[in-house]
Amino acid sequence: MVLIVIDQLGSWVLDEQLMLLPSDSVIRRAYEDGATHMAELPYASTQTAPGHASLTTGVSPSAHGIVANAVYDSVLGSRRTVDDRKHAVLGNPNRYVSPTRLRAESVADILHRESDAKAQILGISIKGRSAVLSVGQSPNVAVFYDAVTRGMTTSTYYAPKKKLPEWLHDFNKANPVEPLLGTWEPADPNRLESQLGPDASPGEMYPSFPHDPRDAPDPWYAFAATPDSSEYLMAAAYAAVKAHQMGVDDVPDFLALGISGTDLVGHIWGPQSWEYADNLQRIDRALTRFVTLLEARGPVAFILTGDHGVAELPERAKAEGRAGGRLQGKELEQAAEQAADSALGPGDWVAGYVAPLFTYAADGKARRDELTKLLRKTMPRIEGVQAVYDTRNPAELRASGKKIERLIGAALPDDPPGDLYLVTEPGWFDALSELGGTNHGTPWDYDRRVPVLMWGTAIERRTSDEIQDALRVATSLAALLNVPAPPGAPSEPIPGVMRLPD
């Protein structure tokens, strides 16, 4: 069983990109011959970490606890949700990665238990959070890229003896990243121009081809935003499949493959750029080869989806008469502080803002009711801010008659890691850079709707106009692996999955 999560692949993005893919594309094959659906993530915080956690636990962040990619930390400022300050990355002792904050069982955890630990379970991605959160607490290993180690690695959570698996050591030795730090040129610029218009567009961070990661302040970090990184990832994934002998016995195995390059490229250039299209085409070619290799090994089922969508570049939206814009986190934090100073007197009111949550400082917590009432009134006066919500009672939000409040409640556990939840206006988002680019993380349809494509063993051709619950991906994985669905997950798989006999 292979779960392929293409980061930032919103349904609207795939609709626009599909016919740009080659005719022998595995994505087009799945779209045309497999079970194809549109699904919605039923919560507001459409970021990578909650997306991967939700797809394999079958529950929302309110239950699994992964609210966002990062939350406010009084020492670090911003702390990633996979950073437990305990399990160091091999080769980078200043970085920590583990799934210990994940509160819900995943399909992988259940497979591990039901198979008496005989199933091979692997998570692999360029991003640590994508590799880790997709396979729960008890995989064989989760593997990810690290710019400091300049290769694929893992953490001491999976390697307590602080030693890379032998296959991974051999892969890194045989596949150094440095030769891949080359100039990125589009494969077919004429076709891209005929389909998408000129290369450079307003709002792109680095507008025109060519792009060379060696020109970046940190080439090893910039590598992750090139097509070569995704091809490199899939080579590592097949090395893992072979080393763990996946798919060669009667015990079902589970591989979670997180393709991160689409997200990084999308953030910088937008999902309607030459860069996004060229990158997705190269990913598709590599994925087609990868799928062919896996199919040759024996029975295998595939589910391909996205962890969230994305907004278009605001410059494009405005040029075509739609709303859009970027919000700067520091400016939001300062605006909240100034409003509190003016109304409540000088104080240290807001400790920090890590999208989408404000966290109060000691003065703010001491006068929480007054501060919350004030900010709920004043923050929406800022262009691009629709509302802020008190996080104190998520259960009340989940029971609301208003859809937006239910989505926010579903994004928050009963002990939320912040005090106010900010919702942008449609088309607006938290800026990642002052240079431009785009983002996701909102409750609007373009961020919540993702494709679900399924093909292979025990998958039959099914399509429907009905929008599916994206949490049913976990139930579908469980049905294909012939194990119980995770507690709290939807009861039925997505149409097209045939339940296997016991």
N, C-alpha and C positions, 0 to 999 in steps of 0.2 A: 504494500500500500504506500503510495507516494502522494504526499500533499505538497503542492507547488504554490507558494504564495508570492505573487509578483507585487512588490511593494509599490503603492500609489497607483495601482491599476483600477481606476474607477470605471464603472460601466460606460459612462459617456466617453471616456478616453478610448476604451477598446472599440467602441462603435466608430469613432473617427479614424482609428489606426488600423482596423482590421484589414481593409482592402489594400493597404500599403504593404502588407506582409506577403512573402512569396507564395505561390500557388501550392507548394508542397509543405507549407507551414504546419507544424503540429498544432498550433493554436487555431488555425483555420480548420484543420481536420477535426479537432475537437468541437469547434463551433458548429460545423456542418454535419458531423456524423455522430457526435456523442449526445449526452444530456446537457442542455444549455439553459441557463436561467439567469435572471437578475435577482440579487438578494440585497437586503438592507441590514446594516448593523444597527441593532435596536438600542443605541445609546449615543450620547452626545460627543464624547471625547474620542474623536476619530484620529487616533495616533497609532504608530506602529506597535508599541508594546501592548496596549489593550487589544489591538486587533488580533495579534498572534495568540494572545492568551484566550481570547473569546472564541476563536475559531476551533480550538482544540479542547476547551473545557465545556463548551456549549452553554456557558452562562456569561452574563454581563459583568463589567467591572464592579458593580455593587456586590457581587458574590465572590469573584476571584481576586479582587483587591488591587488590580493593576490599573490605576486610574489614568496614567499618562506616561510618556517616556521618562519624565523626570518630575520630581516634586521639590519644594523648597526644603532646604536643610540649613539649620542655624550655623553650622560650621563651614560647609562647602558652598552654600548659596543655592546651587542647583545640584541635585543628586539623582542619578539615573535609578530607575526602579529595579534594575538588576544588580545594582551596586550594593552589596551587603557589608562592605568594609572588612570582609573576612577572607573570601576566596579569591586570591590574586590570580591574575592572568599570567600564564607561563611566558616568561620573557619580558613582561612589563609589570613589575611589582607595584606600580602606582595605579593600576587599574584593577577593578574587582568585578566579577561576573558570576551570578548564580541565580537559580529560580526560587530562592528561599522565601521571597515575598509573595509568591503565588499561593493563594489560599484554597484553590479548588483543584480537584482531581482532573487530570487530562485523560484523553483517550489513551495516550501512551502509558500513563500510570496504570490504567486498568489492564491494558495489554500485558504489561510487565507482570502484574499480579496473576492474571488469568493463565498466562503461559508458564508460570513457575520460573520466571526470569529467563526463559529460553528464547524469547523473541529478541531479535536484534532491533534496537531502537536508536536512531541517530537524528540529530538536528544539525543542520549546516547552513551557514549564511555568511555574507560579508559582515552584517551587523550582529553583535553579541546578543542583543535582546531578541532578535528574530530567531536565532538558533536555539536559544535557551528556553524561551517561553512556549514554544511550539511542542516541546517534548516533556514538559513537566518535571517532576522531581527525581525520576529514576531511569533515565535513558542509559544506554551504554556510554554515550559521549555526546556533547554538543561542541561544535567546532565553528570558529569564526575568524575573521581577518583582524589583524592588529597592525597599525601603522608603525608602532615602535619596534615590534618583532620583525616587521617586514615580511609577514607570511601568515599562514593559517595556524591557529593555536587553540588552546582551551584554557580552563582555569583549574585551580586545585580542587574545586567541587567535584570535578570528574577525574582528576589526576592527583589524588592525595599524596602520591610519592613525588610530585613535582617533576614528572617526566612525561614528555609527549608520547602518545601511542606510537609504536614503531612505524606503522604505515604512514602516519602523519609526518613524522620525522623524515622518512624516505621521500614523501611527496614534496615537502619543502626543499629538500636537497636537490631533487631532480627538476623542480619547477620554480626557480628563483623569480622574484617579482621584477627585479631591476631591468631585465631585457624587455619587459612589457611596458616600461615607461617611455613609450614612443608617442609620436605625433598622431592625433586622432583626426583623420580626414573622412568625410562622408563617402560611402561606397558608391552612391549614384546621385550626385548633386543635381543633375538635370531632372531626374524624376522627382526629387524632393521639391525642387523649385516649381515644377508643373503642378504638384499636388498641394503644396503648402505656401507658395509664394516665396518672397525673398528670404535669405538666410537670417540676417539680423532683424530683430524685432524690438521695439521699445519695451523695457522692463527686464530683458535678459541680463544676467550679471556680466557675462563675457560674450558679447553678441555674435561674433563671426567665427566660423571655421577658418583655419585649423586651431585645435586646442592641444597644448602640450603640457602634461602634468609636471614636467621638469621645470616649467616656468613658475610653478606655484611655490609659496613659502615652504610647504612640506609636500614634496612630490609623492611620498609614500601614502599620505592621507588623500591627496588628490586622485591617486590611482583608483580609489573606490568609486569615483564618479566617471569612469571610462568604461566602454564596452568590454575592454580586455579583462576587467575585474570579474564580470559575470561569466565569461568564458573560462577564466581561471577557476572560479567557484565551481562550475559544473565538472571540470576535470577533477577537482578535489572530491566532489561528491561521488563520482564514479570510482575513484580510488578507495573511498570509504565503503562503498557497496561491495567491491571485490574483497577488501580486507576482512570485512565482517561476514562474508559469504551470504549476503542477503538474498532471499528468494530461492534458495537451493534445497530447502527441506520442507516438511509439512507444517512447520510452525510459521504463522504469518509474521512478517517483519514490517516495520514502519520507518519510512524516511520522510522527514520534513525538510524541504528545500526552500529557503527564503531568498528570493532574488532581489537584492537591495538596490542594484544599480539604477533601476527605473525611478526610484524615489529620489536618489541623489541628483540624477540628471534633471528630473522634473522640477525639483526645488530651484535649481540654478537657471534653467532655460525655459521652463514651462512645458506643459504636456502637449502643446501644439507646435513645438519647435522642430527644426531639422534635427537637433541633437536627440530629442526624445524619440523621434521616428527612426533615425539611423540606429540608435542604441537598441530599441525594441526589436528591430529587424535582425540585428546580430544576436541578441538574446534568443530570439525565436529559432535561428539556425542552429545555435549551440544546443538549445533545448530539444530540437528535433533529433539531433544526433544522440543526445543523452537518452531520450525516450526509446529510440530504436535499440540502443544497447541494452536497456532494461527489459524491453519486450523479448529480446533474444534469450534472456535468462530463464523465462518461464512466466506463469500467470502473474499479471500485475494490473492493478487498478490505479487510476490517476484522478485526483481532484485538483483543479487549478482555479485559484481565486485571487482576490486582492485583500489586503488588510485595511484599506481605506481608499478613498478617492482623492481629489485635489481640486483646488480652485484654479480658474484660468488666470493668466497674468492680468492685473488690474488695468494696465494700459490698453490691452486688447479689449477688455470688457467695456471700458469707457468709450473707446473709439467706435464701438458698435452699439452704444446707447444703454449699456447695462452698468449697474453699480459695481464698485470694487475699490479696494484700497488696502494699505498696510498699516498695522498698528505697532508701534514700538513699545516693547515691554517696559523699558526704563521710563518712558514718558507716561505710561499708564500708572506706574508706581508713584511717580512724582505728582501726578494729578490727584491721586487718592490722598497722598500725604498733605498736599496743599489744601485740599478741601477740608480735611480733618482739622488742620491747624486753624483755618479761618473760622470754622464753626464751633470747635471744641476747645480751642486754645493750643498753644505750642505743646508738642509731644512727639514721641516716637511711636507712630500709629501702625505703620505697615512694615513688616519685616521683609517681605519680598513678594514678587510676582513671578511665578513659573507657570506659563500657560497650561490650562485655563484658570488657575487658582491663585487668588491672593491669600497670603498668610499674615495674620495680624502679629504685631510686636506686643510686648507686655502691656503697654498703655492701651493698645487697641483691644486686647483681650479683657482688660479690666473694665472697659466701657463698651463692650461688644454690642449691646443693643442699640446704643446711640450711634456708634460708628457704622453699623450695618444699615440702619435706617437712612443715615446721611448718604452713604455711598450708593445705595440703591436708587437714591434720588438724583445724585449729581453725576455719577459716571456715565449714564446714558446720554448726557449732554455732549459727550465727546463724539465727534464724527466717527462712525464705524462701530460704535458700541451700541448694541441693542438693549442689553440688560445685564445686571449682575444679580445672582441669586444667593441667598443665605444657605450655606451647606449644613446647618445645624441639624436639620431633620430630613435626611434623604428619604426615609420611608414615606413621609408626607408628600414629598415631590413625586415619588413613584406612584402614589395613589391619586395624583391630581387629574382633573378633567382636561387639562391642557397638555397637548402632545409634547410641546417643548419642555415642560416641567417633568414629564414622565421620562423623557430622554436624559435629562440632567440627573434625575434621581437614579436612573439605571447606570449612570457613570460613576456614582459615588457609593462607597461602602458606608456602613453606619458610623464608622470612625474616620471620616474623610481627612486627608492630609492637607487641608486648607480651609479657609473661612468664607470665601466668596468665590462663586463660579461665574466667569465672564463669558458672555455669548456675543459674538460679533454680528453685525448686520450681514445679510447675504452678500457674497462677493468680497467681503473683508476678512482679514486673517492676521494672526500674529506674525510679524516680519521676522525672517531669519537673518536678514542682512540689510544694511542700508543701501547696498548696491542694486537691489531689486529682487527678482525671483518670486516664487509663490509658495504656498503652504496649504495645509489641511488642518483638521482638528475641530471642525465646527459640526453642528447638528444638521446642516443643510444637506439636501438630497445629493448634491454632487460629491460630497464627502462620505456619505453613508452608503451609497449604492455601489455594489461591486458585482462583477460577473462571477458565475460559478459554472465551470466547464468540467464535465466528467466523462471519462472514456476508459475502455479496457475491460478486464474481467469483471463480470457481474454488473456491468453498466449497460442499460438499454437506451436506445434513442428516445429522448423525451424533451419536449419544450413546452413552455406555457407562458401566458401573458401575466400570470399571477406573480407578484413579487414575493420571493421566499424570505424566510427568516434566516439570516446568515449564521445564526447559532446552530442551525440544522446541519451545517458542515460537520460538526463534531458527531452528531448522531449518524450521519452518513458514513464517516470514517469507522465508527464502531460497528455498524452493520456489515461493512465490507471486511473488517477484521474479525467478524463473528465474536464480538465481545459486548457486554452490556454498555449502554451509553453512560456518560458521566452523570452523577447525581445532579438533578436540576436542568439537564439538557432537554430540548424538545423531544417528544416521544417518537416522532416519525422522521425518517431520513428524507432528503430532497428527492422528488420524483425522478426516477431513472435508476435508482439503486435497488438492486434485487437482493433480498435477504438470503444469505447462504444457509443451507441446512446445517443443523448441529452435527 
